[in-house]
Amino acid sequence: MNTRTRVLTGIALAVALGAGTFGAVSASAAQSESAPAAAVQAASSKKDDDRNFTTSTHLTVDAASRAAQAALKAAEKEGQKVTVAVVDRNGNTLVTLRGDGAGPQSYESAQRKAYTAVSWNAPTSVLAGRLAQTPNLKDIPGTLFLGGGTPVQAKGAPVAGIGVAGAPSGDLDEKFAKAGADSLAN
């Protein structure tokens, strides 16, 4: 490279670096001057965003495990061999405990009772009574309208469902499910 090319290249490089530095300084100054306006705009935008989103309460896995254990222990005290399932607000299974000697059908039944209870925020024994007026309720996938499921609520809203299956009656299943739900209040 000849001297003239080196000088021109050096000048071009210096101009480019200087322009970049000047632009960065100008941008920083512009940002700091507009920061209060940006904060006001962000606060206003947050209020708009709040109208588009909700916050919900969910049962922790630890709490679900404790509730399932309490339901299983209540059944064992009465000599019943059951399965207990706890689902979250969306019907997703958090915990399933199959007690020693529980029948193979009890696993799915417990999950479906829990899902049904949280879906309608009511004990499944109450929902089973509604089948007389609306028999097609039983056709909704994943539901089971037999006693043995109870919702878990926080501030009146359902946050989980507990289902128990395997005892000789839905009343007993529901009694054990309620024992699990009641354990969360302590």
Biotite code that builds the C-alpha atoms (Angstrom):
import biotite.structure as struc

atoms = struc.array([
    struc.Atom([0.000, 0.000, 0.000], chain_id="A", res_id=1, res_name="MET", atom_name="CA", element="C"),
    struc.Atom([1.329, 3.424, -0.819], chain_id="A", res_id=2, res_name="ASN", atom_name="CA", element="C"),
    struc.Atom([1.465, 6.274, 1.645], chain_id="A", res_id=3, res_name="THR", atom_name="CA", element="C"),
    struc.Atom([-1.459, 8.124, 0.142], chain_id="A", res_id=4, res_name="ARG", atom_name="CA", element="C"),
    struc.Atom([-3.746, 5.048, 0.495], chain_id="A", res_id=5, res_name="THR", atom_name="CA", element="C"),
    struc.Atom([-2.650, 4.546, 4.097], chain_id="A", res_id=6, res_name="ARG", atom_name="CA", element="C"),
    struc.Atom([-3.364, 8.160, 4.995], chain_id="A", res_id=7, res_name="VAL", atom_name="CA", element="C"),
    struc.Atom([-6.798, 8.104, 3.353], chain_id="A", res_id=8, res_name="LEU", atom_name="CA", element="C"),
    struc.Atom([-7.639, 4.815, 5.057], chain_id="A", res_id=9, res_name="THR", atom_name="CA", element="C"),
    struc.Atom([-6.515, 6.217, 8.430], chain_id="A", res_id=10, res_name="GLY", atom_name="CA", element="C"),
    struc.Atom([-8.593, 9.375, 7.966], chain_id="A", res_id=11, res_name="ILE", atom_name="CA", element="C"),
    struc.Atom([-11.663, 7.337, 6.953], chain_id="A", res_id=12, res_name="ALA", atom_name="CA", element="C"),
    struc.Atom([-11.221, 5.131, 10.013], chain_id="A", res_id=13, res_name="LEU", atom_name="CA", element="C"),
    struc.Atom([-10.839, 8.133, 12.327], chain_id="A", res_id=14, res_name="ALA", atom_name="CA", element="C"),
    struc.Atom([-13.958, 9.773, 10.892], chain_id="A", res_id=15, res_name="VAL", atom_name="CA", element="C"),
    struc.Atom([-15.972, 6.548, 11.309], chain_id="A", res_id=16, res_name="ALA", atom_name="CA", element="C"),
    struc.Atom([-14.840, 6.100, 14.930], chain_id="A", res_id=17, res_name="LEU", atom_name="CA", element="C"),
    struc.Atom([-15.506, 9.735, 15.718], chain_id="A", res_id=18, res_name="GLY", atom_name="CA", element="C"),
    struc.Atom([-18.987, 9.574, 14.207], chain_id="A", res_id=19, res_name="ALA", atom_name="CA", element="C"),
    struc.Atom([-19.736, 6.402, 16.170], chain_id="A", res_id=20, res_name="GLY", atom_name="CA", element="C"),
    struc.Atom([-18.566, 7.962, 19.429], chain_id="A", res_id=21, res_name="THR", atom_name="CA", element="C"),
    struc.Atom([-20.520, 11.147, 18.773], chain_id="A", res_id=22, res_name="PHE", atom_name="CA", element="C"),
    struc.Atom([-23.649, 9.107, 17.969], chain_id="A", res_id=23, res_name="GLY", atom_name="CA", element="C"),
    struc.Atom([-23.301, 7.059, 21.153], chain_id="A", res_id=24, res_name="ALA", atom_name="CA", element="C"),
    struc.Atom([-22.870, 10.176, 23.291], chain_id="A", res_id=25, res_name="VAL", atom_name="CA", element="C"),
    struc.Atom([-25.825, 11.844, 21.601], chain_id="A", res_id=26, res_name="SER", atom_name="CA", element="C"),
    struc.Atom([-27.966, 8.739, 22.070], chain_id="A", res_id=27, res_name="ALA", atom_name="CA", element="C"),
    struc.Atom([-27.054, 8.536, 25.764], chain_id="A", res_id=28, res_name="SER", atom_name="CA", element="C"),
    struc.Atom([-27.922, 12.189, 26.297], chain_id="A", res_id=29, res_name="ALA", atom_name="CA", element="C"),
    struc.Atom([-31.208, 11.755, 24.472], chain_id="A", res_id=30, res_name="ALA", atom_name="CA", element="C"),
    struc.Atom([-32.064, 8.710, 26.571], chain_id="A", res_id=31, res_name="GLN", atom_name="CA", element="C"),
    struc.Atom([-31.422, 10.417, 29.871], chain_id="A", res_id=32, res_name="SER", atom_name="CA", element="C"),
    struc.Atom([-33.495, 13.439, 28.864], chain_id="A", res_id=33, res_name="GLU", atom_name="CA", element="C"),
    struc.Atom([-36.403, 11.249, 27.781], chain_id="A", res_id=34, res_name="SER", atom_name="CA", element="C"),
    struc.Atom([-36.167, 8.814, 30.733], chain_id="A", res_id=35, res_name="ALA", atom_name="CA", element="C"),
    struc.Atom([-38.918, 10.527, 32.792], chain_id="A", res_id=36, res_name="PRO", atom_name="CA", element="C"),
    struc.Atom([-41.224, 10.486, 29.768], chain_id="A", res_id=37, res_name="ALA", atom_name="CA", element="C"),
    struc.Atom([-40.414, 6.820, 29.158], chain_id="A", res_id=38, res_name="ALA", atom_name="CA", element="C"),
    struc.Atom([-41.216, 5.991, 32.798], chain_id="A", res_id=39, res_name="ALA", atom_name="CA", element="C"),
    struc.Atom([-44.608, 7.691, 32.521], chain_id="A", res_id=40, res_name="VAL", atom_name="CA", element="C"),
    struc.Atom([-45.294, 5.853, 29.275], chain_id="A", res_id=41, res_name="GLN", atom_name="CA", element="C"),
    struc.Atom([-44.229, 2.519, 30.832], chain_id="A", res_id=42, res_name="ALA", atom_name="CA", element="C"),
    struc.Atom([-46.526, 3.075, 33.828], chain_id="A", res_id=43, res_name="ALA", atom_name="CA", element="C"),
    struc.Atom([-49.408, 3.881, 31.503], chain_id="A", res_id=44, res_name="SER", atom_name="CA", element="C"),
    struc.Atom([-48.603, 0.831, 29.387], chain_id="A", res_id=45, res_name="SER", atom_name="CA", element="C"),
    struc.Atom([-48.523, -1.357, 32.540], chain_id="A", res_id=46, res_name="LYS", atom_name="CA", element="C"),
    struc.Atom([-52.076, -0.296, 33.389], chain_id="A", res_id=47, res_name="LYS", atom_name="CA", element="C"),
    struc.Atom([-53.147, -1.292, 29.888], chain_id="A", res_id=48, res_name="ASP", atom_name="CA", element="C"),
    struc.Atom([-51.325, -4.635, 30.209], chain_id="A", res_id=49, res_name="ASP", atom_name="CA", element="C"),
    struc.Atom([-53.031, -5.350, 33.547], chain_id="A", res_id=50, res_name="ASP", atom_name="CA", element="C"),
    struc.Atom([-56.392, -5.364, 31.780], chain_id="A", res_id=51, res_name="ARG", atom_name="CA", element="C"),
    struc.Atom([-55.157, -8.109, 29.493], chain_id="A", res_id=52, res_name="ASN", atom_name="CA", element="C"),
    struc.Atom([-53.855, -10.540, 32.126], chain_id="A", res_id=53, res_name="PHE", atom_name="CA", element="C"),
    struc.Atom([-55.071, -12.236, 35.272], chain_id="A", res_id=54, res_name="THR", atom_name="CA", element="C"),
    struc.Atom([-53.261, -13.763, 38.187], chain_id="A", res_id=55, res_name="THR", atom_name="CA", element="C"),
    struc.Atom([-54.309, -17.118, 39.554], chain_id="A", res_id=56, res_name="SER", atom_name="CA", element="C"),
    struc.Atom([-53.433, -19.138, 42.613], chain_id="A", res_id=57, res_name="THR", atom_name="CA", element="C"),
    struc.Atom([-52.053, -22.641, 42.230], chain_id="A", res_id=58, res_name="HIS", atom_name="CA", element="C"),
    struc.Atom([-51.520, -25.416, 44.738], chain_id="A", res_id=59, res_name="LEU", atom_name="CA", element="C"),
    struc.Atom([-47.869, -26.304, 45.261], chain_id="A", res_id=60, res_name="THR", atom_name="CA", element="C"),
    struc.Atom([-46.648, -29.855, 44.710], chain_id="A", res_id=61, res_name="VAL", atom_name="CA", element="C"),
    struc.Atom([-45.734, -30.010, 48.402], chain_id="A", res_id=62, res_name="ASP", atom_name="CA", element="C"),
    struc.Atom([-49.272, -29.039, 49.436], chain_id="A", res_id=63, res_name="ALA", atom_name="CA", element="C"),
    struc.Atom([-50.762, -31.494, 46.931], chain_id="A", res_id=64, res_name="ALA", atom_name="CA", element="C"),
    struc.Atom([-48.585, -34.270, 48.353], chain_id="A", res_id=65, res_name="SER", atom_name="CA", element="C"),
    struc.Atom([-49.618, -33.462, 51.924], chain_id="A", res_id=66, res_name="ARG", atom_name="CA", element="C"),
    struc.Atom([-53.309, -33.432, 50.936], chain_id="A", res_id=67, res_name="ALA", atom_name="CA", element="C"),
    struc.Atom([-52.988, -36.771, 49.142], chain_id="A", res_id=68, res_name="ALA", atom_name="CA", element="C"),
    struc.Atom([-51.215, -38.297, 52.147], chain_id="A", res_id=69, res_name="GLN", atom_name="CA", element="C"),
    struc.Atom([-53.934, -37.007, 54.495], chain_id="A", res_id=70, res_name="ALA", atom_name="CA", element="C"),
    struc.Atom([-56.681, -38.509, 52.313], chain_id="A", res_id=71, res_name="ALA", atom_name="CA", element="C"),
    struc.Atom([-54.850, -41.835, 52.079], chain_id="A", res_id=72, res_name="LEU", atom_name="CA", element="C"),
    struc.Atom([-54.292, -41.947, 55.844], chain_id="A", res_id=73, res_name="LYS", atom_name="CA", element="C"),
    struc.Atom([-57.986, -41.208, 56.494], chain_id="A", res_id=74, res_name="ALA", atom_name="CA", element="C"),
    struc.Atom([-58.911, -44.168, 54.270], chain_id="A", res_id=75, res_name="ALA", atom_name="CA", element="C"),
    struc.Atom([-56.332, -46.464, 55.870], chain_id="A", res_id=76, res_name="GLU", atom_name="CA", element="C"),
    struc.Atom([-57.707, -45.629, 59.352], chain_id="A", res_id=77, res_name="LYS", atom_name="CA", element="C"),
    struc.Atom([-61.009, -47.094, 58.193], chain_id="A", res_id=78, res_name="GLU", atom_name="CA", element="C"),
    struc.Atom([-59.395, -50.095, 56.501], chain_id="A", res_id=79, res_name="GLY", atom_name="CA", element="C"),
    struc.Atom([-60.119, -48.868, 52.969], chain_id="A", res_id=80, res_name="GLN", atom_name="CA", element="C"),
    struc.Atom([-57.790, -49.476, 50.025], chain_id="A", res_id=81, res_name="LYS", atom_name="CA", element="C"),
    struc.Atom([-57.997, -46.434, 47.762], chain_id="A", res_id=82, res_name="VAL", atom_name="CA", element="C"),
    struc.Atom([-56.178, -44.313, 45.246], chain_id="A", res_id=83, res_name="THR", atom_name="CA", element="C"),
    struc.Atom([-55.942, -40.546, 45.719], chain_id="A", res_id=84, res_name="VAL", atom_name="CA", element="C"),
    struc.Atom([-55.339, -38.049, 42.929], chain_id="A", res_id=85, res_name="ALA", atom_name="CA", element="C"),
    struc.Atom([-54.766, -34.303, 43.191], chain_id="A", res_id=86, res_name="VAL", atom_name="CA", element="C"),
    struc.Atom([-55.094, -32.123, 40.093], chain_id="A", res_id=87, res_name="VAL", atom_name="CA", element="C"),
    struc.Atom([-54.325, -28.432, 39.630], chain_id="A", res_id=88, res_name="ASP", atom_name="CA", element="C"),
    struc.Atom([-56.766, -25.731, 38.553], chain_id="A", res_id=89, res_name="ARG", atom_name="CA", element="C"),
    struc.Atom([-56.348, -26.744, 34.916], chain_id="A", res_id=90, res_name="ASN", atom_name="CA", element="C"),
    struc.Atom([-56.996, -30.425, 35.603], chain_id="A", res_id=91, res_name="GLY", atom_name="CA", element="C"),
    struc.Atom([-53.364, -31.499, 35.297], chain_id="A", res_id=92, res_name="ASN", atom_name="CA", element="C"),
    struc.Atom([-52.373, -34.254, 37.706], chain_id="A", res_id=93, res_name="THR", atom_name="CA", element="C"),
    struc.Atom([-50.015, -33.082, 40.441], chain_id="A", res_id=94, res_name="LEU", atom_name="CA", element="C"),
    struc.Atom([-49.937, -36.212, 42.620], chain_id="A", res_id=95, res_name="VAL", atom_name="CA", element="C"),
    struc.Atom([-51.443, -39.692, 42.508], chain_id="A", res_id=96, res_name="THR", atom_name="CA", element="C"),
    struc.Atom([-51.001, -42.153, 45.371], chain_id="A", res_id=97, res_name="LEU", atom_name="CA", element="C"),
    struc.Atom([-52.224, -45.683, 44.926], chain_id="A", res_id=98, res_name="ARG", atom_name="CA", element="C"),
    struc.Atom([-52.681, -47.236, 48.322], chain_id="A", res_id=99, res_name="GLY", atom_name="CA", element="C"),
    struc.Atom([-51.602, -50.787, 49.027], chain_id="A", res_id=100, res_name="ASP", atom_name="CA", element="C"),
    struc.Atom([-54.209, -53.154, 47.628], chain_id="A", res_id=101, res_name="GLY", atom_name="CA", element="C"),
    struc.Atom([-56.229, -50.504, 45.765], chain_id="A", res_id=102, res_name="ALA", atom_name="CA", element="C"),
    struc.Atom([-58.010, -51.855, 42.698], chain_id="A", res_id=103, res_name="GLY", atom_name="CA", element="C"),
    struc.Atom([-56.677, -51.165, 39.205], chain_id="A", res_id=104, res_name="PRO", atom_name="CA", element="C"),
    struc.Atom([-59.766, -49.138, 38.238], chain_id="A", res_id=105, res_name="GLN", atom_name="CA", element="C"),
    struc.Atom([-59.245, -46.751, 41.140], chain_id="A", res_id=106, res_name="SER", atom_name="CA", element="C"),
    struc.Atom([-56.289, -44.950, 39.543], chain_id="A", res_id=107, res_name="TYR", atom_name="CA", element="C"),
    struc.Atom([-58.180, -43.455, 36.597], chain_id="A", res_id=108, res_name="GLU", atom_name="CA", element="C"),
    struc.Atom([-61.376, -43.006, 38.607], chain_id="A", res_id=109, res_name="SER", atom_name="CA", element="C"),
    struc.Atom([-59.587, -40.914, 41.242], chain_id="A", res_id=110, res_name="ALA", atom_name="CA", element="C"),
    struc.Atom([-58.071, -38.653, 38.584], chain_id="A", res_id=111, res_name="GLN", atom_name="CA", element="C"),
    struc.Atom([-61.386, -38.180, 36.795], chain_id="A", res_id=112, res_name="ARG", atom_name="CA", element="C"),
    struc.Atom([-63.209, -37.392, 40.054], chain_id="A", res_id=113, res_name="LYS", atom_name="CA", element="C"),
    struc.Atom([-60.572, -34.789, 40.950], chain_id="A", res_id=114, res_name="ALA", atom_name="CA", element="C"),
    struc.Atom([-60.827, -33.255, 37.459], chain_id="A", res_id=115, res_name="TYR", atom_name="CA", element="C"),
    struc.Atom([-64.622, -33.127, 37.678], chain_id="A", res_id=116, res_name="THR", atom_name="CA", element="C"),
    struc.Atom([-64.571, -31.498, 41.120], chain_id="A", res_id=117, res_name="ALA", atom_name="CA", element="C"),
    struc.Atom([-62.169, -28.722, 40.115], chain_id="A", res_id=118, res_name="VAL", atom_name="CA", element="C"),
    struc.Atom([-63.892, -28.160, 36.768], chain_id="A", res_id=119, res_name="SER", atom_name="CA", element="C"),
    struc.Atom([-67.239, -27.358, 38.404], chain_id="A", res_id=120, res_name="TRP", atom_name="CA", element="C"),
    struc.Atom([-65.900, -26.190, 41.793], chain_id="A", res_id=121, res_name="ASN", atom_name="CA", element="C"),
    struc.Atom([-68.249, -28.588, 43.547], chain_id="A", res_id=122, res_name="ALA", atom_name="CA", element="C"),
    struc.Atom([-68.125, -32.008, 45.207], chain_id="A", res_id=123, res_name="PRO", atom_name="CA", element="C"),
    struc.Atom([-68.778, -34.772, 42.707], chain_id="A", res_id=124, res_name="THR", atom_name="CA", element="C"),
    struc.Atom([-71.655, -36.132, 44.819], chain_id="A", res_id=125, res_name="SER", atom_name="CA", element="C"),
    struc.Atom([-73.501, -32.843, 44.227], chain_id="A", res_id=126, res_name="VAL", atom_name="CA", element="C"),
    struc.Atom([-72.676, -32.978, 40.527], chain_id="A", res_id=127, res_name="LEU", atom_name="CA", element="C"),
    struc.Atom([-73.885, -36.584, 40.272], chain_id="A", res_id=128, res_name="ALA", atom_name="CA", element="C"),
    struc.Atom([-77.308, -35.348, 41.401], chain_id="A", res_id=129, res_name="GLY", atom_name="CA", element="C"),
    struc.Atom([-77.398, -32.953, 38.436], chain_id="A", res_id=130, res_name="ARG", atom_name="CA", element="C"),
    struc.Atom([-77.293, -35.845, 35.966], chain_id="A", res_id=131, res_name="LEU", atom_name="CA", element="C"),
    struc.Atom([-81.068, -36.303, 36.347], chain_id="A", res_id=132, res_name="ALA", atom_name="CA", element="C"),
    struc.Atom([-81.688, -32.850, 34.837], chain_id="A", res_id=133, res_name="GLN", atom_name="CA", element="C"),
    struc.Atom([-78.736, -32.927, 32.389], chain_id="A", res_id=134, res_name="THR", atom_name="CA", element="C"),
    struc.Atom([-77.811, -36.521, 31.557], chain_id="A", res_id=135, res_name="PRO", atom_name="CA", element="C"),
    struc.Atom([-75.379, -35.496, 28.803], chain_id="A", res_id=136, res_name="ASN", atom_name="CA", element="C"),
    struc.Atom([-72.969, -34.082, 31.426], chain_id="A", res_id=137, res_name="LEU", atom_name="CA", element="C"),
    struc.Atom([-71.537, -37.590, 31.700], chain_id="A", res_id=138, res_name="LYS", atom_name="CA", element="C"),
    struc.Atom([-70.426, -37.329, 28.063], chain_id="A", res_id=139, res_name="ASP", atom_name="CA", element="C"),
    struc.Atom([-67.843, -34.609, 28.787], chain_id="A", res_id=140, res_name="ILE", atom_name="CA", element="C"),
    struc.Atom([-64.395, -36.180, 28.308], chain_id="A", res_id=141, res_name="PRO", atom_name="CA", element="C"),
    struc.Atom([-62.334, -36.831, 31.425], chain_id="A", res_id=142, res_name="GLY", atom_name="CA", element="C"),
    struc.Atom([-65.201, -36.419, 33.891], chain_id="A", res_id=143, res_name="THR", atom_name="CA", element="C"),
    struc.Atom([-66.710, -38.900, 36.323], chain_id="A", res_id=144, res_name="LEU", atom_name="CA", element="C"),
    struc.Atom([-69.924, -38.006, 38.125], chain_id="A", res_id=145, res_name="PHE", atom_name="CA", element="C"),
    struc.Atom([-69.620, -40.290, 41.139], chain_id="A", res_id=146, res_name="LEU", atom_name="CA", element="C"),
    struc.Atom([-69.077, -39.304, 44.752], chain_id="A", res_id=147, res_name="GLY", atom_name="CA", element="C"),
    struc.Atom([-65.426, -39.066, 45.736], chain_id="A", res_id=148, res_name="GLY", atom_name="CA", element="C"),
    struc.Atom([-64.146, -35.766, 44.407], chain_id="A", res_id=149, res_name="GLY", atom_name="CA", element="C"),
    struc.Atom([-63.910, -32.431, 46.170], chain_id="A", res_id=150, res_name="THR", atom_name="CA", element="C"),
    struc.Atom([-62.564, -29.046, 45.098], chain_id="A", res_id=151, res_name="PRO", atom_name="CA", element="C"),
    struc.Atom([-59.834, -27.169, 46.933], chain_id="A", res_id=152, res_name="VAL", atom_name="CA", element="C"),
    struc.Atom([-60.557, -23.450, 47.095], chain_id="A", res_id=153, res_name="GLN", atom_name="CA", element="C"),
    struc.Atom([-58.614, -20.276, 47.768], chain_id="A", res_id=154, res_name="ALA", atom_name="CA", element="C"),
    struc.Atom([-60.735, -17.163, 48.278], chain_id="A", res_id=155, res_name="LYS", atom_name="CA", element="C"),
    struc.Atom([-63.767, -19.018, 46.928], chain_id="A", res_id=156, res_name="GLY", atom_name="CA", element="C"),
    struc.Atom([-62.100, -19.951, 43.642], chain_id="A", res_id=157, res_name="ALA", atom_name="CA", element="C"),
    struc.Atom([-61.066, -23.499, 42.739], chain_id="A", res_id=158, res_name="PRO", atom_name="CA", element="C"),
    struc.Atom([-57.311, -24.081, 42.767], chain_id="A", res_id=159, res_name="VAL", atom_name="CA", element="C"),
    struc.Atom([-57.245, -27.890, 42.775], chain_id="A", res_id=160, res_name="ALA", atom_name="CA", element="C"),
    struc.Atom([-59.357, -31.003, 42.992], chain_id="A", res_id=161, res_name="GLY", atom_name="CA", element="C"),
    struc.Atom([-58.892, -34.127, 45.108], chain_id="A", res_id=162, res_name="ILE", atom_name="CA", element="C"),
    struc.Atom([-60.363, -37.410, 43.954], chain_id="A", res_id=163, res_name="GLY", atom_name="CA", element="C"),
    struc.Atom([-60.522, -40.684, 45.829], chain_id="A", res_id=164, res_name="VAL", atom_name="CA", element="C"),
    struc.Atom([-61.633, -44.021, 44.434], chain_id="A", res_id=165, res_name="ALA", atom_name="CA", element="C"),
    struc.Atom([-61.698, -47.589, 45.694], chain_id="A", res_id=166, res_name="GLY", atom_name="CA", element="C"),
    struc.Atom([-63.856, -47.515, 48.828], chain_id="A", res_id=167, res_name="ALA", atom_name="CA", element="C"),
    struc.Atom([-67.175, -49.402, 48.662], chain_id="A", res_id=168, res_name="PRO", atom_name="CA", element="C"),
    struc.Atom([-69.159, -46.150, 48.294], chain_id="A", res_id=169, res_name="SER", atom_name="CA", element="C"),
    struc.Atom([-68.782, -42.696, 46.835], chain_id="A", res_id=170, res_name="GLY", atom_name="CA", element="C"),
    struc.Atom([-69.707, -41.250, 50.211], chain_id="A", res_id=171, res_name="ASP", atom_name="CA", element="C"),
    struc.Atom([-66.629, -42.823, 51.803], chain_id="A", res_id=172, res_name="LEU", atom_name="CA", element="C"),
    struc.Atom([-64.422, -41.769, 48.878], chain_id="A", res_id=173, res_name="ASP", atom_name="CA", element="C"),
    struc.Atom([-65.645, -38.210, 49.239], chain_id="A", res_id=174, res_name="GLU", atom_name="CA", element="C"),
    struc.Atom([-65.161, -38.262, 53.006], chain_id="A", res_id=175, res_name="LYS", atom_name="CA", element="C"),
    struc.Atom([-61.491, -39.148, 52.444], chain_id="A", res_id=176, res_name="PHE", atom_name="CA", element="C"),
    struc.Atom([-61.094, -36.536, 49.700], chain_id="A", res_id=177, res_name="ALA", atom_name="CA", element="C"),
    struc.Atom([-62.518, -33.928, 52.067], chain_id="A", res_id=178, res_name="LYS", atom_name="CA", element="C"),
    struc.Atom([-60.014, -35.001, 54.741], chain_id="A", res_id=179, res_name="ALA", atom_name="CA", element="C"),
    struc.Atom([-57.261, -34.242, 52.239], chain_id="A", res_id=180, res_name="GLY", atom_name="CA", element="C"),
    struc.Atom([-58.730, -30.827, 51.421], chain_id="A", res_id=181, res_name="ALA", atom_name="CA", element="C"),
    struc.Atom([-59.250, -30.032, 55.113], chain_id="A", res_id=182, res_name="ASP", atom_name="CA", element="C"),
    struc.Atom([-55.587, -30.813, 55.823], chain_id="A", res_id=183, res_name="SER", atom_name="CA", element="C"),
    struc.Atom([-54.618, -27.799, 53.718], chain_id="A", res_id=184, res_name="LEU", atom_name="CA", element="C"),
    struc.Atom([-56.495, -25.450, 56.022], chain_id="A", res_id=185, res_name="ALA", atom_name="CA", element="C"),
    struc.Atom([-54.253, -26.387, 58.969], chain_id="A", res_id=186, res_name="ASN", atom_name="CA", element="C"),
])
